[in-house]
Amino acid sequence: MLFDTVLNLFFSIFYTVISVFEPFFIILPLLISVAYFTLAERKVLGAIHKRLGPNVIGLMGILQPLSDGLKLFLKETIIPSNADALLFVLAPLITFTLSLMG
């Protein structure tokens, strides 16, 4: 009796955790693949233009997408001093949300 209750509690917590993290299991590989497709595109364009392309970070530029992502997340947001800060931050989010609804 007690074992069944503990087992049911365990499975209920397990399925809750899986359902919370399931979108990350789908989105994360998708984001990583897009980053490396971008690297491949930049390499091909570099070869077409007879230059090296991205080769600074890691062996043959293999860590370049991770470096680009880190740079994107660490970039400082500059809010103009005369602008309404709340509106300046929310305006792109509102626009993006409305574009997805239409």
ZISULHU-V882680 format. One record per pair of residues at least 6 apart in sequence whose C-alpha atoms are under 8 Angstrom apart, sorted by the first residue. I is the first residue (numbers start at 0). GAP is how many residues later the second one is. Records with the same first field share a line. If there is no record, write none. Layout:
I: GAP ; GAP
//
This chain:
34: 30
35: 29
37: 27
38: 15 ; 23 ; 25 ; 26
41: 11 ; 12
42: 9 ; 10 ; 11
43: 9
44: 8
45: 6 ; 7 ; 8
46: 6
53: 6 ; 7 ; 10
54: 6 ; 7 ; 9
55: 8
56: 6 ; 7 ; 10
57: 6
78: 6 ; 9
//
